[in-house]
Amino acid sequence: MSMRGGEAGFGDDDRLPWLETVEEDYREGPSFGRLLLLVVLLLAVLGAGAFGYYWYQKQKSLVGNGELIAAPEGDYKVKPDEPGGMKVDGEGDTVFATSQGDSGNSSIDTSALPEAPVDGKKVTEKAPTLTGEKHAKVAIPSSAAVAKTEAQPRRVPAIAPQAGGAGALIQLGAFPDEGGANAAWARLSKRFSYLAPLGKSVERGEKDGKSVFRLRVNAGSNGQAKELCGKLKVAGESCYVAN
């Protein structure tokens, strides 16, 4: 221990480091609180500027006196002297007209059917006529007695041609009672004039244990029956050749 200047003290080597005052470490630059405040102020300025611009544009759009705009003088549309324009492929097709609500030519003309085939002359094949003698001589061996036998010729009749489906019937429907069949005939004969002169018949039968009344018409030949049924089916009616 040494004394310096008449006062008791310690030398540099005799100082105790844990008893000395610690100096504070100051950081250079702005603090975090100041930066946060600066950011908040900047956002406030930007928000105020955006709101002011929006208000200005809104007030600007409302400027006006409410006066109606007068239409220009003259015709609004003028028909060209030479109408025509661009030609479009497919213009005027039925599919476009139908898609726009036009019915088009959708009606069925029951009279516009193929012409009936011409009835030609049927050729009847005649059976060949057998020729020969009525009596035939048969040679018998010498050991037997010679005998003459009379052989009767076998006559083959000519094959008669079959009737070409005469009296073919077509059935127009089956009904639970006779009144329904007669009412259907009145409607069909009125709608289709070619049915009226044909012979109508109502035949009673049974189906699944119940009585039915079949409305049938005599169409004549089988070919005429098929042609008549074809016309009725095209017109939307039911029909089939019964026999």
Secondary structure, 3 states (H helix, E strand, C coil): CEEECCEEECCCCCCCHHHCCCCCCCCCCCCHHHHHHHHHHHHHHHHHHHHHHHHHHHHHHCCCCCCCCCCCCCCCCCCCCCCCCCCCCCCCCHHHHHHCCCCCCCCCCCCCCCCCCCCCCCCCCCCCCCCCCCCECCCCCCCCCCCCECCCCCCCCCCCCCCCCCCEEEEEEEECCHHHHHHHHHHHHHHCHHHCCCEEEEEEEEECCEEEEEEEEEEECHHHHHHHHHHHHHCCCCCEECC
